[in-house]
Amino acid sequence: MNTSDECRALAANYRLRAAGDAVSLRRAAVLRNIAKSLAALASQYEILESIIAEEKP
C-alpha cells in the first residue's frame, strides 16, 4: 500500500464487507474500524505528498 488511492480502495472494500448480510455485529465493527484506519492513513499519505511537493527545490 503506497498511495492514498490504494488506501481508499481498501477502505471501501472493508466497508462493503462490513455491510454484508452474513457478517456478525462484532466482525462488522472491526471491519468498519479497519476502514476508518485506512481512510486516516490515506489522509496521512496525502499530507505527506503535499509536504514532499512543497519541499522540492
mmCIF entry with sequence, helices, sheets and N, C-alpha, C, O atoms, coordinates in Angstrom:
data_MODEL
# 
_entry.id   MODEL 
# 
_entity.id                         1 
_entity.type                       polymer 
_entity.pdbx_number_of_molecules   1 
# 
_entity_poly.entity_id                      1 
_entity_poly.type                           'polypeptide(L)' 
_entity_poly.nstd_linkage                   no 
_entity_poly.nstd_monomer                   no 
_entity_poly.pdbx_seq_one_letter_code       MNTSDECRALAANYRLRAAGDAVSLRRAAVLRNIAKSLAALASQYEILESIIAEEKP 
_entity_poly.pdbx_seq_one_letter_code_can   MNTSDECRALAANYRLRAAGDAVSLRRAAVLRNIAKSLAALASQYEILESIIAEEKP 
_entity_poly.pdbx_strand_id                 A 
# 
loop_
_entity_poly_seq.entity_id 
_entity_poly_seq.num 
_entity_poly_seq.mon_id 
_entity_poly_seq.hetero 
1 1  MET n 
1 2  ASN n 
1 3  THR n 
1 4  SER n 
1 5  ASP n 
1 6  GLU n 
1 7  CYS n 
1 8  ARG n 
1 9  ALA n 
1 10 LEU n 
1 11 ALA n 
1 12 ALA n 
1 13 ASN n 
1 14 TYR n 
1 15 ARG n 
1 16 LEU n 
1 17 ARG n 
1 18 ALA n 
1 19 ALA n 
1 20 GLY n 
1 21 ASP n 
1 22 ALA n 
1 23 VAL n 
1 24 SER n 
1 25 LEU n 
1 26 ARG n 
1 27 ARG n 
1 28 ALA n 
1 29 ALA n 
1 30 VAL n 
1 31 LEU n 
1 32 ARG n 
1 33 ASN n 
1 34 ILE n 
1 35 ALA n 
1 36 LYS n 
1 37 SER n 
1 38 LEU n 
1 39 ALA n 
1 40 ALA n 
1 41 LEU n 
1 42 ALA n 
1 43 SER n 
1 44 GLN n 
1 45 TYR n 
1 46 GLU n 
1 47 ILE n 
1 48 LEU n 
1 49 GLU n 
1 50 SER n 
1 51 ILE n 
1 52 ILE n 
1 53 ALA n 
1 54 GLU n 
1 55 GLU n 
1 56 LYS n 
1 57 PRO n 
# 
_struct_asym.id          A 
_struct_asym.entity_id   1 
# 
loop_
_struct_conf.conf_type_id 
_struct_conf.id 
_struct_conf.pdbx_PDB_helix_id 
_struct_conf.beg_label_comp_id 
_struct_conf.beg_label_asym_id 
_struct_conf.beg_label_seq_id 
_struct_conf.pdbx_beg_PDB_ins_code 
_struct_conf.end_label_comp_id 
_struct_conf.end_label_asym_id 
_struct_conf.end_label_seq_id 
_struct_conf.pdbx_end_PDB_ins_code 
_struct_conf.beg_auth_comp_id 
_struct_conf.beg_auth_asym_id 
_struct_conf.beg_auth_seq_id 
_struct_conf.end_auth_comp_id 
_struct_conf.end_auth_asym_id 
_struct_conf.end_auth_seq_id 
_struct_conf.pdbx_PDB_helix_class 
_struct_conf.details 
_struct_conf.pdbx_PDB_helix_length 
HELX_P HELX_P1 AA1 SER A 4  ? ALA A 18 ? SER A 4  ALA A 18 1 ? 15 
HELX_P HELX_P2 AA2 LEU A 25 ? GLU A 55 ? LEU A 25 GLU A 55 1 ? 31 
# 
_struct_conf_type.id          HELX_P 
_struct_conf_type.criteria    ? 
_struct_conf_type.reference   ? 
# 
loop_
_atom_site.group_PDB 
_atom_site.id 
_atom_site.type_symbol 
_atom_site.label_atom_id 
_atom_site.label_alt_id 
_atom_site.label_comp_id 
_atom_site.label_asym_id 
_atom_site.label_entity_id 
_atom_site.label_seq_id 
_atom_site.pdbx_PDB_ins_code 
_atom_site.Cartn_x 
_atom_site.Cartn_y 
_atom_site.Cartn_z 
_atom_site.occupancy 
_atom_site.B_iso_or_equiv 
_atom_site.pdbx_formal_charge 
_atom_site.auth_seq_id 
_atom_site.auth_comp_id 
_atom_site.auth_asym_id 
_atom_site.auth_atom_id 
_atom_site.pdbx_PDB_model_num 
ATOM 1   N N  . MET A 1 1  ? 0.843   -1.157  0.000  1.00 0.00 ? 1  MET A N  1 
ATOM 2   C CA . MET A 1 1  ? 0.000   0.000   0.000  1.00 0.00 ? 1  MET A CA 1 
ATOM 3   C C  . MET A 1 1  ? 0.900   1.234   0.000  1.00 0.00 ? 1  MET A C  1 
ATOM 4   O O  . MET A 1 1  ? 1.555   1.545   0.995  1.00 0.00 ? 1  MET A O  1 
ATOM 5   N N  . ASN A 1 2  ? 0.916   1.917   -1.118 1.00 0.00 ? 2  ASN A N  1 
ATOM 6   C CA . ASN A 1 2  ? 1.843   3.043   -1.240 1.00 0.00 ? 2  ASN A CA 1 
ATOM 7   C C  . ASN A 1 2  ? 1.179   4.368   -1.566 1.00 0.00 ? 2  ASN A C  1 
ATOM 8   O O  . ASN A 1 2  ? 1.847   5.402   -1.560 1.00 0.00 ? 2  ASN A O  1 
ATOM 9   N N  . THR A 1 3  ? -0.093  4.366   -1.845 1.00 0.00 ? 3  THR A N  1 
ATOM 10  C CA . THR A 1 3  ? -0.730  5.626   -2.205 1.00 0.00 ? 3  THR A CA 1 
ATOM 11  C C  . THR A 1 3  ? -2.044  5.801   -1.459 1.00 0.00 ? 3  THR A C  1 
ATOM 12  O O  . THR A 1 3  ? -2.620  4.849   -0.932 1.00 0.00 ? 3  THR A O  1 
ATOM 13  N N  . SER A 1 4  ? -2.494  7.037   -1.432 1.00 0.00 ? 4  SER A N  1 
ATOM 14  C CA . SER A 1 4  ? -3.777  7.311   -0.794 1.00 0.00 ? 4  SER A CA 1 
ATOM 15  C C  . SER A 1 4  ? -4.907  6.616   -1.540 1.00 0.00 ? 4  SER A C  1 
ATOM 16  O O  . SER A 1 4  ? -5.874  6.167   -0.925 1.00 0.00 ? 4  SER A O  1 
ATOM 17  N N  . ASP A 1 5  ? -4.791  6.525   -2.858 1.00 0.00 ? 5  ASP A N  1 
ATOM 18  C CA . ASP A 1 5  ? -5.833  5.847   -3.640 1.00 0.00 ? 5  ASP A CA 1 
ATOM 19  C C  . ASP A 1 5  ? -5.951  4.377   -3.258 1.00 0.00 ? 5  ASP A C  1 
ATOM 20  O O  . ASP A 1 5  ? -7.057  3.849   -3.148 1.00 0.00 ? 5  ASP A O  1 
ATOM 21  N N  . GLU A 1 6  ? -4.821  3.720   -3.057 1.00 0.00 ? 6  GLU A N  1 
ATOM 22  C CA . GLU A 1 6  ? -4.843  2.311   -2.647 1.00 0.00 ? 6  GLU A CA 1 
ATOM 23  C C  . GLU A 1 6  ? -5.507  2.162   -1.279 1.00 0.00 ? 6  GLU A C  1 
ATOM 24  O O  . GLU A 1 6  ? -6.295  1.242   -1.061 1.00 0.00 ? 6  GLU A O  1 
ATOM 25  N N  . CYS A 1 7  ? -5.187  3.061   -0.370 1.00 0.00 ? 7  CYS A N  1 
ATOM 26  C CA . CYS A 1 7  ? -5.779  3.002   0.969  1.00 0.00 ? 7  CYS A CA 1 
ATOM 27  C C  . CYS A 1 7  ? -7.284  3.222   0.905  1.00 0.00 ? 7  CYS A C  1 
ATOM 28  O O  . CYS A 1 7  ? -8.052  2.530   1.574  1.00 0.00 ? 7  CYS A O  1 
ATOM 29  N N  . ARG A 1 8  ? -7.698  4.188   0.098  1.00 0.00 ? 8  ARG A N  1 
ATOM 30  C CA . ARG A 1 8  ? -9.133  4.459   -0.019 1.00 0.00 ? 8  ARG A CA 1 
ATOM 31  C C  . ARG A 1 8  ? -9.872  3.287   -0.658 1.00 0.00 ? 8  ARG A C  1 
ATOM 32  O O  . ARG A 1 8  ? -10.996 2.974   -0.264 1.00 0.00 ? 8  ARG A O  1 
ATOM 33  N N  . ALA A 1 9  ? -9.250  2.642   -1.637 1.00 0.00 ? 9  ALA A N  1 
ATOM 34  C CA . ALA A 1 9  ? -9.870  1.467   -2.263 1.00 0.00 ? 9  ALA A CA 1 
ATOM 35  C C  . ALA A 1 9  ? -10.017 0.335   -1.247 1.00 0.00 ? 9  ALA A C  1 
ATOM 36  O O  . ALA A 1 9  ? -11.057 -0.321  -1.185 1.00 0.00 ? 9  ALA A O  1 
ATOM 37  N N  . LEU A 1 10 ? -8.981  0.114   -0.462 1.00 0.00 ? 10 LEU A N  1 
ATOM 38  C CA . LEU A 1 10 ? -9.062  -0.920  0.577  1.00 0.00 ? 10 LEU A CA 1 
ATOM 39  C C  . LEU A 1 10 ? -10.123 -0.564  1.619  1.00 0.00 ? 10 LEU A C  1 
ATOM 40  O O  . LEU A 1 10 ? -10.872 -1.433  2.066  1.00 0.00 ? 10 LEU A O  1 
ATOM 41  N N  . ALA A 1 11 ? -10.187 0.692   1.999  1.00 0.00 ? 11 ALA A N  1 
ATOM 42  C CA . ALA A 1 11 ? -11.187 1.126   2.976  1.00 0.00 ? 11 ALA A CA 1 
ATOM 43  C C  . ALA A 1 11 ? -12.593 0.870   2.446  1.00 0.00 ? 11 ALA A C  1 
ATOM 44  O O  . ALA A 1 11 ? -13.461 0.401   3.183  1.00 0.00 ? 11 ALA A O  1 
ATOM 45  N N  . ALA A 1 12 ? -12.817 1.174   1.183  1.00 0.00 ? 12 ALA A N  1 
ATOM 46  C CA . ALA A 1 12 ? -14.130 0.932   0.579  1.00 0.00 ? 12 ALA A CA 1 
ATOM 47  C C  . ALA A 1 12 ? -14.468 -0.553  0.597  1.00 0.00 ? 12 ALA A C  1 
ATOM 48  O O  . ALA A 1 12 ? -15.608 -0.934  0.858  1.00 0.00 ? 12 ALA A O  1 
ATOM 49  N N  . ASN A 1 13 ? -13.477 -1.383  0.319  1.00 0.00 ? 13 ASN A N  1 
ATOM 50  C CA . ASN A 1 13 ? -13.685 -2.831  0.335  1.00 0.00 ? 13 ASN A CA 1 
ATOM 51  C C  . ASN A 1 13 ? -14.070 -3.309  1.733  1.00 0.00 ? 13 ASN A C  1 
ATOM 52  O O  . ASN A 1 13 ? -14.978 -4.127  1.881  1.00 0.00 ? 13 ASN A O  1 
ATOM 53  N N  . TYR A 1 14 ? -13.391 -2.807  2.746  1.00 0.00 ? 14 TYR A N  1 
ATOM 54  C CA . TYR A 1 14 ? -13.712 -3.209  4.117  1.00 0.00 ? 14 TYR A CA 1 
ATOM 55  C C  . TYR A 1 14 ? -15.097 -2.718  4.521  1.00 0.00 ? 14 TYR A C  1 
ATOM 56  O O  . TYR A 1 14 ? -15.809 -3.414  5.245  1.00 0.00 ? 14 TYR A O  1 
ATOM 57  N N  . ARG A 1 15 ? -15.491 -1.527  4.064  1.00 0.00 ? 15 ARG A N  1 
ATOM 58  C CA . ARG A 1 15 ? -16.838 -1.037  4.361  1.00 0.00 ? 15 ARG A CA 1 
ATOM 59  C C  . ARG A 1 15 ? -17.894 -1.940  3.733  1.00 0.00 ? 15 ARG A C  1 
ATOM 60  O O  . ARG A 1 15 ? -18.908 -2.251  4.359  1.00 0.00 ? 15 ARG A O  1 
ATOM 61  N N  . LEU A 1 16 ? -17.650 -2.361  2.491  1.00 0.00 ? 16 LEU A N  1 
ATOM 62  C CA . LEU A 1 16 ? -18.583 -3.275  1.825  1.00 0.00 ? 16 LEU A CA 1 
ATOM 63  C C  . LEU A 1 16 ? -18.684 -4.597  2.569  1.00 0.00 ? 16 LEU A C  1 
ATOM 64  O O  . LEU A 1 16 ? -19.776 -5.131  2.765  1.00 0.00 ? 16 LEU A O  1 
ATOM 65  N N  . ARG A 1 17 ? -17.539 -5.117  2.980  1.00 0.00 ? 17 ARG A N  1 
ATOM 66  C CA . ARG A 1 17 ? -17.537 -6.381  3.728  1.00 0.00 ? 17 ARG A CA 1 
ATOM 67  C C  . ARG A 1 17 ? -18.307 -6.234  5.035  1.00 0.00 ? 17 ARG A C  1 
ATOM 68  O O  . ARG A 1 17 ? -19.015 -7.154  5.444  1.00 0.00 ? 17 ARG A O  1 
ATOM 69  N N  . ALA A 1 18 ? -18.174 -5.095  5.688  1.00 0.00 ? 18 ALA A N  1 
ATOM 70  C CA . ALA A 1 18 ? -18.869 -4.859  6.957  1.00 0.00 ? 18 ALA A CA 1 
ATOM 71  C C  . ALA A 1 18 ? -20.380 -4.807  6.763  1.00 0.00 ? 18 ALA A C  1 
ATOM 72  O O  . ALA A 1 18 ? -21.139 -5.131  7.677  1.00 0.00 ? 18 ALA A O  1 
ATOM 73  N N  . ALA A 1 19 ? -20.813 -4.403  5.584  1.00 0.00 ? 19 ALA A N  1 
ATOM 74  C CA . ALA A 1 19 ? -22.241 -4.266  5.306  1.00 0.00 ? 19 ALA A CA 1 
ATOM 75  C C  . ALA A 1 19 ? -22.886 -5.571  4.842  1.00 0.00 ? 19 ALA A C  1 
ATOM 76  O O  . ALA A 1 19 ? -24.089 -5.609  4.585  1.00 0.00 ? 19 ALA A O  1 
ATOM 77  N N  . GLY A 1 20 ? -22.110 -6.621  4.735  1.00 0.00 ? 20 GLY A N  1 
ATOM 78  C CA . GLY A 1 20 ? -22.637 -7.898  4.260  1.00 0.00 ? 20 GLY A CA 1 
ATOM 79  C C  . GLY A 1 20 ? -23.692 -8.477  5.188  1.00 0.00 ? 20 GLY A C  1 
ATOM 80  O O  . GLY A 1 20 ? -23.672 -8.241  6.396  1.00 0.00 ? 20 GLY A O  1 
ATOM 81  N N  . ASP A 1 21 ? -24.607 -9.233  4.613  1.00 0.00 ? 21 ASP A N  1 
ATOM 82  C CA . ASP A 1 21 ? -25.714 -9.817  5.377  1.00 0.00 ? 21 ASP A CA 1 
ATOM 83  C C  . ASP A 1 21 ? -25.257 -10.880 6.375  1.00 0.00 ? 21 ASP A C  1 
ATOM 84  O O  . ASP A 1 21 ? -25.816 -10.990 7.467  1.00 0.00 ? 21 ASP A O  1 
ATOM 85  N N  . ALA A 1 22 ? -24.257 -11.650 6.008  1.00 0.00 ? 22 ALA A N  1 
ATOM 86  C CA . ALA A 1 22 ? -23.843 -12.777 6.846  1.00 0.00 ? 22 ALA A CA 1 
ATOM 87  C C  . ALA A 1 22 ? -22.737 -12.404 7.836  1.00 0.00 ? 22 ALA A C  1 
ATOM 88  O O  . ALA A 1 22 ? -22.068 -13.287 8.373  1.00 0.00 ? 22 ALA A O  1 
ATOM 89  N N  . VAL A 1 23 ? -22.542 -11.124 8.077  1.00 0.00 ? 23 VAL A N  1 
ATOM 90  C CA . VAL A 1 23 ? -21.452 -10.661 8.940  1.00 0.00 ? 23 VAL A CA 1 
ATOM 91  C C  . VAL A 1 23 ? -22.003 -10.372 10.335 1.00 0.00 ? 23 VAL A C  1 
ATOM 92  O O  . VAL A 1 23 ? -23.007 -9.675  10.487 1.00 0.00 ? 23 VAL A O  1 
ATOM 93  N N  . SER A 1 24 ? -21.342 -10.909 11.335 1.00 0.00 ? 24 SER A N  1 
ATOM 94  C CA . SER A 1 24 ? -21.769 -10.652 12.715 1.00 0.00 ? 24 SER A CA 1 
ATOM 95  C C  . SER A 1 24 ? -21.523 -9.187  13.073 1.00 0.00 ? 24 SER A C  1 
ATOM 96  O O  . SER A 1 24 ? -20.725 -8.503  12.432 1.00 0.00 ? 24 SER A O  1 
ATOM 97  N N  . LEU A 1 25 ? -22.215 -8.725  14.097 1.00 0.00 ? 25 LEU A N  1 
ATOM 98  C CA . LEU A 1 25 ? -22.045 -7.336  14.536 1.00 0.00 ? 25 LEU A CA 1 
ATOM 99  C C  . LEU A 1 25 ? -20.613 -7.066  14.979 1.00 0.00 ? 25 LEU A C  1 
ATOM 100 O O  . LEU A 1 25 ? -20.059 -6.003  14.698 1.00 0.00 ? 25 LEU A O  1 
ATOM 101 N N  . ARG A 1 26 ? -20.020 -8.028  15.668 1.00 0.00 ? 26 ARG A N  1 
ATOM 102 C CA . ARG A 1 26 ? -18.628 -7.857  16.126 1.00 0.00 ? 26 ARG A CA 1 
ATOM 103 C C  . ARG A 1 26 ? -17.680 -7.730  14.951 1.00 0.00 ? 26 ARG A C  1 
ATOM 104 O O  . ARG A 1 26 ? -16.825 -6.845  14.923 1.00 0.00 ? 26 ARG A O  1 
ATOM 105 N N  . ARG A 1 27 ? -17.837 -8.627  13.973 1.00 0.00 ? 27 ARG A N  1 
ATOM 106 C CA . ARG A 1 27 ? -16.954 -8.589  12.805 1.00 0.00 ? 27 ARG A CA 1 
ATOM 107 C C  . ARG A 1 27 ? -17.178 -7.298  12.022 1.00 0.00 ? 27 ARG A C  1 
ATOM 108 O O  . ARG A 1 27 ? -16.219 -6.678  11.562 1.00 0.00 ? 27 ARG A O  1 
ATOM 109 N N  . ALA A 1 28 ? -18.427 -6.893  11.869 1.00 0.00 ? 28 ALA A N  1 
ATOM 110 C CA . ALA A 1 28 ? -18.731 -5.659  11.141 1.00 0.00 ? 28 ALA A CA 1 
ATOM 111 C C  . ALA A 1 28 ? -18.077 -4.458  11.819 1.00 0.00 ? 28 ALA A C  1 
ATOM 112 O O  . ALA A 1 28 ? -17.557 -3.569  11.145 1.00 0.00 ? 28 ALA A O  1 
ATOM 113 N N  . ALA A 1 29 ? -18.102 -4.432  13.138 1.00 0.00 ? 29 ALA A N  1 
ATOM 114 C CA . ALA A 1 29 ? -17.487 -3.320  13.871 1.00 0.00 ? 29 ALA A CA 1 
ATOM 115 C C  . ALA A 1 29 ? -15.991 -3.264  13.612 1.00 0.00 ? 29 ALA A C  1 
ATOM 116 O O  . ALA A 1 29 ? -15.435 -2.188  13.394 1.00 0.00 ? 29 ALA A O  1 
ATOM 117 N N  . VAL A 1 30 ? -15.340 -4.417  13.634 1.00 0.00 ? 30 VAL A N  1 
ATOM 118 C CA . VAL A 1 30 ? -13.891 -4.452  13.379 1.00 0.00 ? 30 VAL A CA 1 
ATOM 119 C C  . VAL A 1 30 ? -13.600 -4.050  11.940 1.00 0.00 ? 30 VAL A C  1 
ATOM 120 O O  . VAL A 1 30 ? -12.655 -3.302  11.690 1.00 0.00 ? 30 VAL A O  1 
ATOM 121 N N  . LEU A 1 31 ? -14.393 -4.534  10.994 1.00 0.00 ? 31 LEU A N  1 
ATOM 122 C CA . LEU A 1 31 ? -14.182 -4.176  9.590  1.00 0.00 ? 31 LEU A CA 1 
ATOM 123 C C  . LEU A 1 31 ? -14.361 -2.670  9.377  1.00 0.00 ? 31 LEU A C  1 
ATOM 124 O O  . LEU A 1 31 ? -13.600 -2.052  8.631  1.00 0.00 ? 31 LEU A O  1 
ATOM 125 N N  . ARG A 1 32 ? -15.364 -2.082  10.030 1.00 0.00 ? 32 ARG A N  1 
ATOM 126 C CA . ARG A 1 32 ? -15.560 -0.627  9.919  1.00 0.00 ? 32 ARG A CA 1 
ATOM 127 C C  . ARG A 1 32 ? -14.386 0.130   10.537 1.00 0.00 ? 32 ARG A C  1 
ATOM 128 O O  . ARG A 1 32 ? -13.959 1.152   10.001 1.00 0.00 ? 32 ARG A O  1 
ATOM 129 N N  . ASN A 1 33 ? -13.864 -0.360  11.655 1.00 0.00 ? 33 ASN A N  1 
ATOM 130 C CA . ASN A 1 33 ? -12.706 0.285   12.281 1.00 0.00 ? 33 ASN A CA 1 
ATOM 131 C C  . ASN A 1 33 ? -11.481 0.215   11.382 1.00 0.00 ? 33 ASN A C  1 
ATOM 132 O O  . ASN A 1 33 ? -10.723 1.180   11.285 1.00 0.00 ? 33 ASN A O  1 
ATOM 133 N N  . ILE A 1 34 ? -11.286 -0.913  10.732 1.00 0.00 ? 34 ILE A N  1 
ATOM 134 C CA . ILE A 1 34 ? -10.170 -1.033  9.787  1.00 0.00 ? 34 ILE A CA 1 
ATOM 135 C C  . ILE A 1 34 ? -10.363 -0.046  8.644  1.00 0.00 ? 34 ILE A C  1 
ATOM 136 O O  . ILE A 1 34 ? -9.409  0.604   8.217  1.00 0.00 ? 34 ILE A O  1 
ATOM 137 N N  . ALA A 1 35 ? -11.588 0.069   8.149  1.00 0.00 ? 35 ALA A N  1 
ATOM 138 C CA . ALA A 1 35 ? -11.873 1.017   7.067  1.00 0.00 ? 35 ALA A CA 1 
ATOM 139 C C  . ALA A 1 35 ? -11.547 2.445   7.501  1.00 0.00 ? 35 ALA A C  1 
ATOM 140 O O  . ALA A 1 35 ? -10.967 3.211   6.732  1.00 0.00 ? 35 ALA A O  1 
ATOM 141 N N  . LYS A 1 36 ? -11.917 2.801   8.724  1.00 0.00 ? 36 LYS A N  1 
ATOM 142 C CA . LYS A 1 36 ? -11.609 4.145   9.238  1.00 0.00 ? 36 LYS A CA 1 
ATOM 143 C C  . LYS A 1 36 ? -10.102 4.363   9.344  1.00 0.00 ? 36 LYS A C  1 
ATOM 144 O O  . LYS A 1 36 ? -9.598  5.439   9.022  1.00 0.00 ? 36 LYS A O  1 
ATOM 145 N N  . SER A 1 37 ? -9.397  3.345   9.794  1.00 0.00 ? 37 SER A N  1 
ATOM 146 C CA . SER A 1 37 ? -7.936  3.453   9.907  1.00 0.00 ? 37 SER A CA 1 
ATOM 147 C C  . SER A 1 37 ? -7.294  3.629   8.537  1.00 0.00 ? 37 SER A C  1 
ATOM 148 O O  . SER A 1 37 ? -6.373  4.430   8.376  1.00 0.00 ? 37 SER A O  1 
ATOM 149 N N  . LEU A 1 38 ? -7.777  2.886   7.561  1.00 0.00 ? 38 LEU A N  1 
ATOM 150 C CA . LEU A 1 38 ? -7.231  3.008   6.203  1.00 0.00 ? 38 LEU A CA 1 
ATOM 151 C C  . LEU A 1 38 ? -7.541  4.379   5.609  1.00 0.00 ? 38 LEU A C  1 
ATOM 152 O O  . LEU A 1 38 ? -6.705  4.954   4.912  1.00 0.00 ? 38 LEU A O  1 
ATOM 153 N N  . ALA A 1 39 ? -8.730  4.905   5.876  1.00 0.00 ? 39 ALA A N  1 
ATOM 154 C CA . ALA A 1 39 ? -9.070  6.244   5.397  1.00 0.00 ? 39 ALA A CA 1 
ATOM 155 C C  . ALA A 1 39 ? -8.161  7.288   6.045  1.00 0.00 ? 39 ALA A C  1 
ATOM 156 O O  . ALA A 1 39 ? -7.731  8.236   5.387  1.00 0.00 ? 39 ALA A O  1 
ATOM 157 N N  . ALA A 1 40 ? -7.870  7.112   7.330  1.00 0.00 ? 40 ALA A N  1 
ATOM 158 C CA . ALA A 1 40 ? -6.954  8.029   8.015  1.00 0.00 ? 40 ALA A CA 1 
ATOM 159 C C  . ALA A 1 40 ? -5.551  7.924   7.428  1.00 0.00 ? 40 ALA A C  1 
ATOM 160 O O  . ALA A 1 40 ? -4.875  8.937   7.248  1.00 0.00 ? 40 ALA A O  1 
ATOM 161 N N  . LEU A 1 41 ? -5.116  6.712   7.131  1.00 0.00 ? 41 LEU A N  1 
ATOM 162 C CA . LEU A 1 41 ? -3.803  6.518   6.514  1.00 0.00 ? 41 LEU A CA 1 
ATOM 163 C C  . LEU A 1 41 ? -3.756  7.185   5.146  1.00 0.00 ? 41 LEU A C  1 
ATOM 164 O O  . LEU A 1 41 ? -2.738  7.770   4.777  1.00 0.00 ? 41 LEU A O  1 
ATOM 165 N N  . ALA A 1 42 ? -4.843  7.103   4.393  1.00 0.00 ? 42 ALA A N  1 
ATOM 166 C CA . ALA A 1 42 ? -4.908  7.767   3.089  1.00 0.00 ? 42 ALA A CA 1 
ATOM 167 C C  . ALA A 1 42 ? -4.713  9.272   3.254  1.00 0.00 ? 42 ALA A C  1 
ATOM 168 O O  . ALA A 1 42 ? -4.000  9.901   2.472  1.00 0.00 ? 42 ALA A O  1 
ATOM 169 N N  . SER A 1 43 ? -5.341  9.836   4.258  1.00 0.00 ? 43 SER A N  1 
ATOM 170 C CA . SER A 1 43 ? -5.181  11.272  4.519  1.00 0.00 ? 43 SER A CA 1 
ATOM 171 C C  . SER A 1 43 ? -3.740  11.610  4.874  1.00 0.00 ? 43 SER A C  1 
ATOM 172 O O  . SER A 1 43 ? -3.215  12.634  4.436  1.00 0.00 ? 43 SER A O  1 
ATOM 173 N N  . GLN A 1 44 ? -3.104  10.761  5.658  1.00 0.00 ? 44 GLN A N  1 
ATOM 174 C CA . GLN A 1 44 ? -1.706  10.987  6.016  1.00 0.00 ? 44 GLN A CA 1 
ATOM 175 C C  . GLN A 1 44 ? -0.808  10.921  4.781  1.00 0.00 ? 44 GLN A C  1 
ATOM 176 O O  . GLN A 1 44 ? 0.124   11.714  4.643  1.00 0.00 ? 44 GLN A O  1 
ATOM 177 N N  . TYR A 1 45 ? -1.090  9.975   3.885  1.00 0.00 ? 45 TYR A N  1 
ATOM 178 C CA . TYR A 1 45 ? -0.330  9.899   2.635  1.00 0.00 ? 45 TYR A CA 1 
ATOM 179 C C  . TYR A 1 45 ? -0.490  11.187  1.829  1.00 0.00 ? 45 TYR A C  1 
ATOM 180 O O  . TYR A 1 45 ? 0.481   11.688  1.264  1.00 0.00 ? 45 TYR A O  1 
ATOM 181 N N  . GLU A 1 46 ? -1.713  11.725  1.773  1.00 0.00 ? 46 GLU A N  1 
ATOM 182 C CA . GLU A 1 46 ? -1.945  12.963  1.028  1.00 0.00 ? 46 GLU A CA 1 
ATOM 183 C C  . GLU A 1 46 ? -1.179  14.125  1.649  1.00 0.00 ? 46 GLU A C  1 
ATOM 184 O O  . GLU A 1 46 ? -0.608  14.949  0.934  1.00 0.00 ? 46 GLU A O  1 
ATOM 185 N N  . ILE A 1 47 ? -1.167  14.192  2.962  1.00 0.00 ? 47 ILE A N  1 
ATOM 186 C CA . ILE A 1 47 ? -0.409  15.243  3.646  1.00 0.00 ? 47 ILE A CA 1 
ATOM 187 C C  . ILE A 1 47 ? 1.073   15.097  3.338  1.00 0.00 ? 47 ILE A C  1 
ATOM 188 O O  . ILE A 1 47 ? 1.750   16.082  3.042  1.00 0.00 ? 47 ILE A O  1 
ATOM 189 N N  . LEU A 1 48 ? 1.576   13.876  3.405  1.00 0.00 ? 48 LEU A N  1 
ATOM 190 C CA . LEU A 1 48 ? 2.984   13.627  3.106  1.00 0.00 ? 48 LEU A CA 1 
ATOM 191 C C  . LEU A 1 48 ? 3.318   14.019  1.670  1.00 0.00 ? 48 LEU A C  1 
ATOM 192 O O  . LEU A 1 48 ? 4.350   14.643  1.420  1.00 0.00 ? 48 LEU A O  1 
ATOM 193 N N  . GLU A 1 49 ? 2.448   13.654  0.722  1.00 0.00 ? 49 GLU A N  1 
ATOM 194 C CA . GLU A 1 49 ? 2.682   14.016  -0.679 1.00 0.00 ? 49 GLU A CA 1 
ATOM 195 C C  . GLU A 1 49 ? 2.741   15.527  -0.843 1.00 0.00 ? 49 GLU A C  1 
ATOM 196 O O  . GLU A 1 49 ? 3.558   16.039  -1.609 1.00 0.00 ? 49 GLU A O  1 
ATOM 197 N N  . SER A 1 50 ? 1.879   16.243  -0.130 1.00 0.00 ? 50 SER A N  1 
ATOM 198 C CA . SER A 1 50 ? 1.862   17.700  -0.187 1.00 0.00 ? 50 SER A CA 1 
ATOM 199 C C  . SER A 1 50 ? 3.156   18.288  0.373  1.00 0.00 ? 50 SER A C  1 
ATOM 200 O O  . SER A 1 50 ? 3.723   19.215  -0.207 1.00 0.00 ? 50 SER A O  1 
ATOM 201 N N  . ILE A 1 51 ? 3.616   17.756  1.486  1.00 0.00 ? 51 ILE A N  1 
ATOM 202 C CA . ILE A 1 51 ? 4.863   18.233  2.094  1.00 0.00 ? 51 ILE A CA 1 
ATOM 203 C C  . ILE A 1 51 ? 6.038   17.972  1.166  1.00 0.00 ? 51 ILE A C  1 
ATOM 204 O O  . ILE A 1 51 ? 6.891   18.840  0.980  1.00 0.00 ? 51 ILE A O  1 
ATOM 205 N N  . ILE A 1 52 ? 6.087   16.788  0.586  1.00 0.00 ? 52 ILE A N  1 
ATOM 206 C CA . ILE A 1 52 ? 7.177   16.452  -0.336 1.00 0.00 ? 52 ILE A CA 1 
ATOM 207 C C  . ILE A 1 52 ? 7.182   17.410  -1.520 1.00 0.00 ? 52 ILE A C  1 
ATOM 208 O O  . ILE A 1 52 ? 8.240   17.875  -1.944 1.00 0.00 ? 52 ILE A O  1 
ATOM 209 N N  . ALA A 1 53 ? 5.996   17.707  -2.055 1.00 0.00 ? 53 ALA A N  1 
ATOM 210 C CA . ALA A 1 53 ? 5.905   18.629  -3.191 1.00 0.00 ? 53 ALA A CA 1 
ATOM 211 C C  . ALA A 1 53 ? 6.368   20.032  -2.802 1.00 0.00 ? 53 ALA A C  1 
ATOM 212 O O  . ALA A 1 53 ? 7.038   20.704  -3.586 1.00 0.00 ? 53 ALA A O  1 
ATOM 213 N N  . GLU A 1 54 ? 6.015   20.473  -1.600 1.00 0.00 ? 54 GLU A N  1 
ATOM 214 C CA . GLU A 1 54 ? 6.424   21.798  -1.131 1.00 0.00 ? 54 GLU A CA 1 
ATOM 215 C C  . GLU A 1 54 ? 7.925   21.889  -0.907 1.00 0.00 ? 54 GLU A C  1 
ATOM 216 O O  . GLU A 1 54 ? 8.521   22.945  -1.120 1.00 0.00 ? 54 GLU A O  1 
ATOM 217 N N  . GLU A 1 55 ? 8.537   20.798  -0.481 1.00 0.00 ? 55 GLU A N  1 
ATOM 218 C CA . GLU A 1 55 ? 9.954   20.822  -0.126 1.00 0.00 ? 55 GLU A CA 1 
ATOM 219 C C  . GLU A 1 55 ? 10.885  20.587  -1.307 1.00 0.00 ? 55 GLU A C  1 
ATOM 220 O O  . GLU A 1 55 ? 12.104  20.672  -1.161 1.00 0.00 ? 55 GLU A O  1 
ATOM 221 N N  . LYS A 1 56 ? 10.327  20.296  -2.467 1.00 0.00 ? 56 LYS A N  1 
ATOM 222 C CA . LYS A 1 56 ? 11.189  20.094  -3.638 1.00 0.00 ? 56 LYS A CA 1 
ATOM 223 C C  . LYS A 1 56 ? 11.819  21.420  -4.032 1.00 0.00 ? 56 LYS A C  1 
ATOM 224 O O  . LYS A 1 56 ? 11.159  22.459  -4.037 1.00 0.00 ? 56 LYS A O  1 
ATOM 225 N N  . PRO A 1 57 ? 13.099  21.372  -4.361 1.00 0.00 ? 57 PRO A N  1 
ATOM 226 C CA . PRO A 1 57 ? 13.777  22.630  -4.743 1.00 0.00 ? 57 PRO A CA 1 
ATOM 227 C C  . PRO A 1 57 ? 13.303  23.155  -6.084 1.00 0.00 ? 57 PRO A C  1 
ATOM 228 O O  . PRO A 1 57 ? 13.774  24.196  -6.541 1.00 0.00 ? 57 PRO A O  1 
# 
